[in-house]
């Protein structure tokens, strides 16, 4: 099968396409003919070798956590799904989802009205958002500041929070201010002067902060909160030094993928696809995600 492989750690240029053996599903696994693979910031950190001190990645490696496609084969003991079904969810590596075939244990149904490229925007963004919002323990009427609110995770977190009756102030680039308004958030730009801008929008203060950007906004967040309580980041490693909660993918909690896909198909939840690129352009996909300014989900397709 064709897959995007890294043989060494480094920049996006180390990603390349080659032929590799197809994986066989084990007990409890399904094999998926991948139609779309999501690209996430974590992929770039693994590719660069930045996470080698935390956990080792054997080389050569096929990256990718998210997949959407068609069930190709069933492992022992799998029930409730059949070959030919449309599914999406998390890859169960190795190999990862940047491949024509990948394995999965955690998946949901993709409605016929939903494109695979749309479905694959959900698993990481929805799970991460729900996990962070649970940690922040938001109440109706409170004010939440979301850093990176126009990104894949930030957009979903903003919508979930607003659905709970929370007022959201979201930071984004000047080009994405209208996007945040369309989601129901109060937008502002990031960078110098953030504390003053947020205080002008929330004179009574912010009750919680979710940092989905990792662009050094934690000191401003502490100043706005008057301490470190009810601040969560998924992207800034400085959190531990500052005494702020860092929530990682290793803390992944269960989400109802079937429900989320139906919500997306019905227009009750929105995501933005920043780019859909073929496997051969995986380096470009990683450059976009590494930049932190993709403006939505970057998707790879075979």
C-alpha positions in Angstrom: 0.0 0.0 0.0 1.0 3.6 -0.4 1.9 5.6 2.8 3.6 8.8 3.9 6.7 7.7 5.8 9.5 9.3 7.8 12.8 7.5 8.1 14.4 10.2 10.2 13.3 13.1 12.4 13.4 16.6 11.0 11.4 19.2 9.1 8.4 18.6 6.8 10.8 17.6 4.0 11.5 14.2 5.7 7.9 13.2 4.8 7.8 11.1 1.7 5.5 8.5 0.0 6.6 4.9 -0.4 5.1 1.4 -0.7 4.8 -0.5 2.6 3.2 -3.7 3.6 -0.6 -3.5 4.5 -1.4 -4.1 8.2 -3.6 -7.0 9.3 -6.4 -6.2 11.8 -5.9 -7.8 15.2 -8.5 -8.7 17.8 -11.0 -5.9 18.2 -9.6 -3.9 15.3 -11.1 -2.9 12.0 -9.0 -2.1 8.9 -10.1 1.0 7.1 -9.5 2.0 3.5 -8.5 5.6 4.3 -10.2 8.3 2.3 -9.1 11.2 4.5 -6.5 11.6 7.3 -6.4 14.5 9.7 -3.1 16.4 10.3 -2.6 17.7 13.8 0.1 19.8 15.6 1.2 16.7 17.5 2.1 15.1 14.2 4.7 17.8 13.5 6.1 17.5 17.0 6.6 13.7 16.5 8.0 14.3 13.1 10.6 16.8 14.3 11.7 14.5 17.2 10.7 17.1 19.8 8.8 14.4 21.8 11.5 11.8 21.8 12.4 12.6 25.4 8.7 11.8 26.4 8.0 8.8 24.3 10.0 7.0 21.6 8.8 6.7 18.0 10.4 3.7 16.2 11.6 4.6 12.7 10.5 4.3 9.9 7.1 5.6 11.0 3.7 6.4 9.5 2.2 9.3 11.3 -1.5 10.3 11.8 -4.1 9.9 14.5 -7.4 10.6 12.6 -9.0 8.7 9.8 -12.2 8.5 7.8 -12.9 5.9 5.2 -14.5 2.5 4.4 -14.2 -0.7 6.4 -12.0 -3.0 4.5 -11.5 -6.0 6.9 -12.6 -7.1 10.4 -10.4 -8.4 13.2 -11.4 -11.2 15.6 -14.3 -10.4 17.8 -15.5 -7.2 16.0 -19.3 -6.8 15.9 -21.7 -4.0 15.0 -19.8 -3.0 11.8 -19.4 -4.6 8.4 -17.0 -4.5 5.5 -18.1 -1.5 3.3 -19.4 0.6 6.2 -18.4 4.3 6.2 -16.5 5.1 9.4 -14.3 7.7 11.0 -12.3 8.0 14.2 -8.8 7.3 15.7 -6.1 5.3 14.0 -4.7 2.5 16.2 -1.0 2.7 15.2 1.2 1.4 13.9 0.6 2.3 11.2 -0.9 5.8 11.5 -3.6 7.2 9.3 -1.3 8.6 6.6 -1.7 5.4 4.6 -4.1 3.8 2.2 -5.0 1.3 4.9 -5.0 1.8 8.7 -6.3 0.1 11.8 -8.8 1.4 14.3 -10.6 0.4 17.5 -12.3 3.7 18.2 -14.7 4.7 15.5 -18.1 5.9 14.6 -20.5 6.0 11.6 -20.1 8.6 8.9 -23.6 9.6 7.6 -24.1 9.3 3.8 -24.6 13.1 3.6 -21.2 13.8 5.2 -18.0 13.9 3.2 -15.0 11.9 4.6 -12.9 15.1 4.5 -15.6 16.7 6.8 -15.9 13.8 9.2 -12.1 13.7 9.8 -12.2 17.2 11.2 -14.0 16.0 14.3 -12.2 13.4 16.4 -9.3 15.3 17.8 -11.0 18.7 17.8 -14.2 17.5 19.5 -12.5 15.2 22.1 -9.9 17.9 23.0 -12.5 20.6 23.3 -14.9 18.6 25.5 -12.0 17.5 27.7 -10.8 21.0 28.2 -14.2 22.4 28.9 -14.9 19.7 31.5 -11.6 20.7 33.2 -12.7 24.3 33.3 -16.1 23.4 34.7 -18.0 26.2 33.0 -21.4 27.5 34.0 -24.0 29.4 32.0 -23.5 33.1 32.0 -19.7 32.8 32.6 -17.1 34.3 30.2 -14.5 32.1 28.6 -11.4 33.4 26.7 -10.3 31.1 23.9 -6.8 31.6 22.5 -6.6 30.4 18.9 -10.4 30.3 18.5 -10.3 30.1 14.7 -8.2 26.9 14.7 -9.6 23.4 14.3 -9.9 22.9 18.1 -10.7 26.5 19.0 -13.7 26.6 16.7 -15.3 23.5 18.1 -14.6 24.6 21.7 -16.2 27.9 21.0 -19.4 26.3 19.7 -19.6 23.8 22.6 -19.1 26.6 25.2 -21.7 28.9 23.6 -24.2 26.0 23.5 -23.7 25.8 27.3 -24.7 29.4 27.7 -21.2 30.7 28.1 -20.0 34.0 26.6 -16.9 33.4 24.5 -14.2 35.9 23.7 -11.9 34.4 21.0 -8.5 35.5 19.8 -7.6 35.1 16.1 -5.8 36.9 13.3 -7.5 39.9 11.7 -8.6 37.8 8.7 -10.5 35.4 11.0 -12.5 38.0 13.1 -15.7 37.6 11.0 -15.4 33.8 11.3 -15.6 34.0 15.1 -18.5 36.4 14.9 -20.4 33.9 12.8 -19.8 31.3 15.5 -21.3 33.5 18.1 -18.1 34.6 19.8 -16.8 38.1 20.5 -13.5 38.3 18.5 -10.3 40.1 19.2 -6.8 39.9 17.9 -3.9 38.3 19.7 -0.5 39.9 20.5 0.6 43.0 22.4 -2.2 44.8 24.2 -4.2 41.6 24.6 -4.9 42.2 28.3 -6.3 45.7 27.7 -8.4 44.5 24.7 -10.0 41.7 26.7 -10.7 43.9 29.7 -12.5 46.3 27.5 -14.7 43.5 26.2 -15.2 41.9 29.6 -15.1 44.7 32.2 -16.1 42.1 34.9 -13.3 39.8 34.0 -13.0 36.4 32.4 -14.0 33.3 34.4 -11.8 30.8 32.5 -9.2 30.6 29.8 -8.7 27.8 27.2 -5.4 28.1 25.3 -5.6 26.1 22.0 -2.8 28.1 20.3 0.3 27.8 22.4 1.6 31.2 21.3 2.9 32.5 24.7 -0.4 33.9 25.9 -0.3 32.2 29.3 1.2 35.2 31.3 -1.5 37.4 29.9 -4.1 34.8 30.9 -2.8 34.7 34.4 -3.0 38.5 34.6 -6.6 38.4 33.3 -7.6 35.7 35.7 -5.7 37.1 38.7 -4.0 33.7 39.2 -3.6 30.3 37.6 -7.0 28.8 38.5 -9.3 27.7 35.6 -6.7 28.1 32.9 -6.1 25.1 30.6 -3.7 24.8 27.7 -3.2 22.0 25.2 -0.3 23.7 23.4 2.1 25.6 25.6 4.7 23.6 27.4 5.5 26.6 29.7 2.3 25.6 31.6 4.1 23.4 34.0 6.6 26.1 35.0 3.7 28.5 35.5 1.5 26.1 37.5 -1.2 25.9 34.8 -3.0 22.7 33.8 -1.6 21.1 30.6 -4.0 18.6 29.1 -2.5 16.3 26.5 -3.8 13.6 24.1 -2.6 11.0 26.6 -5.6 12.1 28.7 -8.0 11.3 25.9 -11.6 10.6 27.1 -14.5 8.9 25.3 -16.8 10.9 23.0 -19.8 9.8 21.1 -18.5 9.9 17.5 -21.9 8.8 16.1 -23.6 11.8 17.7 -20.9 14.3 16.7 -21.0 13.2 13.0 -24.8 13.5 13.0 -24.5 17.0 14.4 -22.0 18.0 11.8 -24.1 16.6 9.0 -27.2 18.4 10.3 -25.4 21.8 10.5 -25.6 21.8 14.3 -21.8 21.9 14.5 -19.4 23.6 12.2 -15.8 23.0 11.3 -13.5 24.6 8.7 -11.3 22.7 6.3 -8.2 24.8 5.6 -6.7 22.6 2.9 -7.2 19.1 1.4 -3.9 17.8 -0.1 -2.7 14.5 -1.6 -0.3 12.3 0.3 2.5 13.6 -2.0 2.0 17.1 -0.6 2.3 16.0 3.1 5.3 18.3 3.6 3.1 21.3 2.6 0.4 20.0 4.9 2.9 20.0 7.8 4.2 23.4 7.0 0.6 24.8 7.2 -0.1 23.1 10.5 3.4 23.9 12.0 2.8 27.6 11.2 -0.2 27.7 13.6 -2.1 29.8 11.1 -3.8 27.2 8.9 -7.2 28.6 9.9 -8.9 25.2 10.2 -8.3 21.5 9.6 -5.6 20.3 7.1 -6.5 17.0 5.5 -4.5 14.5 3.6 -6.0 12.1 1.0 -4.5 9.1 -0.8 
